[in-house]
């Protein structure tokens, strides 16, 4: 909620509606803020990436903290009820209405509830007038007109209970307990948004109405509209649909968490045999509310520098094999405005916890006692500067909405909710440039020590598989003994200049063709290296690079998930010959240069991935070419990998989801040993020599195909690739043949479910059902399968969720791959109670049978088809999409084929086509099932 405003209450006349109005920070000028006469606040931003798209976010300033004892879980429950009927939209019709306008919508993905807010989210793949009107209308229905029918509430209780069950993992329980420990006394963990079973099952309608009317009010609402719409138009829509909204009844008061009881030296712990070991030391103090100002941002920057330097030291020791811990790190800890301070967390093996704690404590104390070097500070300043310069460069093409990457919809709402001024990237860079010349090493060290005030007697939190003998005493004794060990100043580091800048004579271009439909260029060099290039302006200043080398997973000399993981770790984390991974971080600090190495399951190449800009493209390609020319196989990296495997393996069946990774990939491939995994010994069997025997020949001789997509001209890219990859010795001119790895078969059908067992929480189970499906030989099938699985999921949701109340969120997915003839599958995944797995499986099979034998009606088809078709154009405005399309443009062209048939495949698709496909997939008797059950049922 914006600063100075209490949820559920109107903004006082002498208090600003938005935090920037009381700050010396300038708000991003692209955002237009306003307040309606009824108190509703809004922020509107014009953004044209992707074009023709928009996002609406409606934030209601209430969450679980405002619940009474009898209402625990009601804020989240109420979010679900937004999809269960309103005055003008009958129950079950909201999703259908949105789908008919090309919008995908659902309670699982388009709303979220936290401790102090509930957010409703709607992404618009088109900004046509009818779509804007429908979206605004339905948001208004949610804000004011929910029916909250008693029968509908009762039908949703099972869904909420199932969602609670699905979240209740050992990891979740330990996370909650850790939060409880560090915020004890505040009652934060007494009001978890998911609620408790008793109130979920019993809350009467009257409680819902009271909470809804008391908190869903215009003065407690913030609407953000971001997208390819003129601000005046968006504002007019907000005024049209929300201007006459009047609150009903009195506002309910806001409840804030109480102060935490901070007890230095206290000890907490959580034990379970399936959890990895960690120790956290906390130096905490009461949270102090401060306004977002230039002074505060400078202070945060200075404090962040010290923490970043220390984290680099922790990471370096791990990578160099000098640490007893598996990972270590420090960070600021400010949960929900209750406490503030710093924490150090060390993750380790059960047997090494004492030594790991000592090393972590001593590394922190070394920093506190001896400070940092100028080189360390300069490195971090360079990295921070580069990130802010990149933000400026990309400002005009950052996404309106997206998944993991920065997007304006999420960030604008977050800034409002966290009392932060939403500043422009240009302002962020200017603040940094203003501060940087004045930041001294002495100031960084002083602020670092101030941040850790109280660490002499820290709170200690311990997670382990089992209790120690007198756990509290053991931890305090270990910490005291470590403190008695004197620390010395860190050794200065000398990193040699990067050795790979000259790869020989630049390669000669022997062919160069242009693909008009993809607006892409295909170039081949004399050494057989291929380059696929497309210039785009979707992401200003950004160049995405993908290098495919050799045979990857398919070229493994023997079937082994263990070898794949070891090889991947070595290739990704060993740096290059002559430079460790840590050296590379220092060498390229301040540049947009980096590479991650992957070898995905069922991929016929090693992949080197990176993103850079025009200024740093030369260095980026130097690094990637060095990775191919001189891959390193570090013994330190291998040793650390095996330590992590030993620590991880006992936890591999700590939840149903983790257990799936072991058994089901192999089950659905008729026992093929390259998939899934076996016991711990199998993971420890491969050696560095085995990894080298697999990877080195592929790097030395394997086919290379490079895709470059982004904001740069073709001539520059060709010259840089010619200078690096084009100068390498001659490469293979075609892909290898991998008959053993490519021999994958779907198993024979079975009426008897396969049973596997996990050791997580005993009331959780999963049901999987698989059906054989078309392979990848006809690319049109790829798009028909997407529609089929969407229809299948919707129908499963109707039956399992709404009719049976058996699951929170059924999932469906499908698989096919160009490497495997005659192999593909579709599956359903359902969370269930252990004693209901048979009922759930029967429900899944019933839905599949209905889809096989009942033609899909036009309305159902159209509602699933329209959101996909509406999104076709905007999906093309994405560098990642084009990387995938061009990845094999000269060595198989499966991506180009998919691109060329995609639009006609969707636009020509009919309900009859999907009905035929449904009969093909679901109409046989080759389905197989798997239950993931608690170990107690074994």
Beta strands, then each sheet from edge to edge (+ up, - down):
strand 1: 31-35
strand 2: 41-46
strand 3: 54-60
strand 4: 111-113
strand 5: 118-124
strand 6: 221-227
strand 7: 267-271
strand 8: 277-286
strand 9: 327-333
strand 10: 339-348
strand 11: 459-464
strand 12: 509-515
strand 13: 520-525
strand 14: 530-535
strand 15: 543-549
strand 16: 596-598
strand 17: 606-612
strand 18: 704-710
strand 19: 754-758
strand 20: 765-772
strand 21: 811-816
strand 22: 824-832
strand 23: 928-934
sheet 1: 1+ 2- 6- 3+ 5- 4+
sheet 2: 7+ 11+ 8- 10+ 9-
sheet 3: 12+ 13- 14+ 18+ 15- 17+ 16-
sheet 4: 19+ 23+ 20- 22+ 21-
end
